[in-house]
């Protein structure tokens, strides 16, 4: 019995080590920098921008995070409008050649929150793990209110799209999860 348990633990440890070694190998081969764009969806932030006031703290957090190790190829603030969202995403992919698009805002449950309903049908593949980890991390910080988060990610036209809530704290949480994986994700899309 002891030998069987010992062997099981040894095999499990070996498999864990192999999996992490495999992931580390992938990450080492991943690009060190990716082309990323940022898209803020907010009626109020858009209105402020029209009045020459930059109140987009969440968008700026993402921009600053991207610029540390990656190339920022686009940044827009738009109102909560589905057609404009799709048009902006298409432009960032075709014109800016974005490999990653990070959106903030419009992920709540209010009537003007349209980001998820607009982007999810476009996804050729969903990266459900991002939303799951995001909600788990949010739960650790906020408690059961995390159930209202609909953060998600997916692949559209060989581009990673990540959608986060509009609050600065939510953006900070999301960036901790996604930024370390950007190169890794893009590497797999290039294969």
C-alpha positions as CSV (number, residue, x, y, z in Angstrom):
1,X,0.0,0.0,0.0
2,X,2.7,2.5,1.0
3,X,4.7,1.7,-2.2
4,X,1.6,2.2,-4.4
5,X,0.9,5.6,-2.7
6,X,4.5,6.6,-3.0
7,X,4.6,5.7,-6.7
8,X,1.3,7.6,-7.4
9,X,2.8,10.7,-5.7
10,X,6.0,10.4,-7.6
11,X,4.2,10.0,-10.9
12,X,2.0,13.0,-10.2
13,X,5.0,15.1,-9.3
14,X,6.7,14.1,-12.5
15,X,3.6,14.9,-14.6
16,X,3.3,18.3,-12.9
17,X,7.0,19.0,-13.5
18,X,6.7,18.0,-17.1
19,X,3.6,20.2,-17.6
20,X,5.3,23.2,-16.1
21,X,8.5,22.5,-18.1
22,X,6.4,22.3,-21.3
23,X,4.7,25.6,-20.5
24,X,8.0,27.3,-19.6
25,X,9.5,26.1,-22.9
26,X,6.5,27.6,-24.8
27,X,6.9,30.8,-23.0
28,X,10.6,31.0,-23.8
29,X,9.8,30.7,-27.5
30,X,7.0,33.3,-27.3
31,X,7.5,36.8,-28.6
32,X,8.8,39.2,-26.0
33,X,6.6,42.0,-27.4
34,X,3.2,41.9,-29.1
35,X,1.2,44.5,-30.9
36,X,-1.7,45.5,-28.7
37,X,-4.6,47.9,-28.9
38,X,-6.9,49.3,-26.1
39,X,-10.6,50.0,-26.5
40,X,-12.7,51.7,-23.8
41,X,-16.4,51.5,-24.0
42,X,-18.2,54.1,-21.9
43,X,-20.8,56.7,-22.7
44,X,-19.6,59.0,-20.0
45,X,-15.8,58.6,-20.8
46,X,-16.7,59.3,-24.5
47,X,-18.7,62.4,-23.6
48,X,-15.9,63.6,-21.4
49,X,-13.4,63.1,-24.2
50,X,-15.7,65.1,-26.6
51,X,-15.4,68.0,-24.0
52,X,-11.5,67.6,-24.0
53,X,-11.5,65.9,-20.6
54,X,-9.5,62.6,-20.3
55,X,-11.2,60.7,-17.5
56,X,-10.5,57.2,-18.8
57,X,-8.4,55.9,-15.9
58,X,-9.1,52.3,-16.7
59,X,-8.0,52.7,-20.3
60,X,-4.9,54.5,-19.2
61,X,-4.0,51.7,-16.8
62,X,-4.1,49.3,-19.7
63,X,-2.2,51.5,-22.0
64,X,0.6,52.0,-19.4
65,X,0.7,48.3,-18.7
66,X,1.0,47.4,-22.4
67,X,3.7,50.0,-23.1
68,X,6.0,48.5,-20.5
69,X,6.9,45.4,-22.6
70,X,4.7,45.6,-25.7
71,X,3.9,47.8,-28.6
72,X,0.7,49.9,-28.4
73,X,-0.8,50.2,-31.9
74,X,-4.1,51.7,-31.1
75,X,-6.2,53.3,-28.4
76,X,-9.9,54.4,-28.7
77,X,-12.7,55.6,-26.4
78,X,-16.1,54.9,-27.8
79,X,-19.7,55.0,-26.5
80,X,-21.5,51.8,-25.6
81,X,-22.6,51.0,-29.2
82,X,-22.5,47.5,-30.8
83,X,-21.9,48.6,-34.4
84,X,-19.2,51.0,-33.4
85,X,-17.6,48.3,-31.2
86,X,-17.4,45.9,-34.1
87,X,-16.1,48.6,-36.5
88,X,-13.4,49.6,-34.0
89,X,-12.3,46.0,-33.5
90,X,-12.2,45.4,-37.3
91,X,-10.1,48.6,-37.7
92,X,-7.7,47.6,-34.9
93,X,-7.2,44.2,-36.6
94,X,-7.0,45.3,-40.2
95,X,-5.4,48.8,-40.0
96,X,-3.4,48.7,-36.8
97,X,-2.5,45.0,-37.2
98,X,-3.2,44.4,-33.5
99,X,-2.4,40.9,-32.2
100,X,-4.2,41.6,-29.0
101,X,-7.1,43.9,-28.2
102,X,-8.0,44.6,-24.6
103,X,-11.4,46.2,-24.0
104,X,-12.6,47.8,-20.8
105,X,-16.2,48.7,-19.9
106,X,-19.6,47.5,-21.0
107,X,-19.4,44.1,-19.3
108,X,-21.9,44.6,-16.6
109,X,-25.6,43.7,-16.5
110,X,-27.1,47.1,-17.2
111,X,-29.1,47.8,-20.4
112,X,-26.2,49.8,-22.0
113,X,-23.6,47.0,-21.3
114,X,-23.2,45.5,-24.8
115,X,-19.6,44.4,-24.9
116,X,-20.1,40.7,-24.2
117,X,-23.2,40.3,-26.3
118,X,-21.4,42.0,-29.2
119,X,-18.0,40.3,-29.0
120,X,-18.8,36.7,-27.9
121,X,-20.6,35.8,-31.1
122,X,-17.5,36.9,-33.1
123,X,-15.2,34.6,-31.2
124,X,-14.0,31.6,-33.2
125,X,-12.6,30.2,-29.9
126,X,-13.4,31.3,-26.4
127,X,-10.7,31.5,-23.7
128,X,-13.0,30.7,-20.8
129,X,-10.1,30.4,-18.4
130,X,-9.6,34.1,-18.4
131,X,-13.1,34.9,-17.1
132,X,-13.0,32.0,-14.7
133,X,-9.7,33.1,-13.1
134,X,-10.9,36.8,-13.2
135,X,-14.1,35.9,-11.3
136,X,-12.1,33.8,-8.8
137,X,-9.6,36.6,-8.1
138,X,-12.5,39.1,-7.9
139,X,-14.3,36.8,-5.4
140,X,-11.2,36.7,-3.2
141,X,-11.2,40.6,-3.2
142,X,-14.9,41.4,-3.3
143,X,-16.9,38.4,-2.2
144,X,-20.1,37.2,-3.8
145,X,-20.5,40.4,-5.8
146,X,-18.0,38.8,-8.3
147,X,-20.9,36.9,-9.8
148,X,-21.9,40.0,-11.7
149,X,-18.6,40.0,-13.7
150,X,-18.9,38.8,-17.3
151,X,-15.2,39.3,-18.1
152,X,-14.2,37.1,-21.0
153,X,-11.6,36.5,-23.8
154,X,-11.6,34.9,-27.1
155,X,-10.0,34.6,-30.5
156,X,-11.3,36.5,-33.6
157,X,-9.4,36.7,-36.9
158,X,-6.3,35.4,-35.3
159,X,-6.4,38.2,-32.7
160,X,-6.7,37.7,-28.9
161,X,-9.6,39.9,-27.6
162,X,-9.9,40.3,-23.8
163,X,-12.9,42.1,-22.3
164,X,-12.7,43.5,-18.7
165,X,-15.0,45.6,-16.6
166,X,-14.6,49.3,-16.5
167,X,-13.5,49.8,-12.9
168,X,-9.8,50.6,-12.3
169,X,-9.6,47.8,-9.7
170,X,-11.1,45.3,-12.0
171,X,-8.6,46.3,-14.7
172,X,-5.7,45.9,-12.3
173,X,-7.0,42.4,-11.5
174,X,-7.4,41.5,-15.2
175,X,-4.0,42.8,-16.2
176,X,-2.3,40.7,-13.5
177,X,-3.9,37.7,-15.2
178,X,-3.5,38.4,-18.9
179,X,-0.4,40.5,-19.4
180,X,2.1,37.7,-18.4
181,X,0.4,35.5,-21.0
182,X,0.2,37.8,-24.0
183,X,3.3,36.6,-25.8
184,X,2.4,33.0,-25.0
185,X,-1.1,33.4,-26.5
186,X,0.3,35.1,-29.6
187,X,2.9,32.4,-30.1
188,X,0.1,29.8,-30.3
189,X,-1.8,31.9,-32.8
190,X,1.2,32.2,-35.0
191,X,1.7,28.4,-35.2
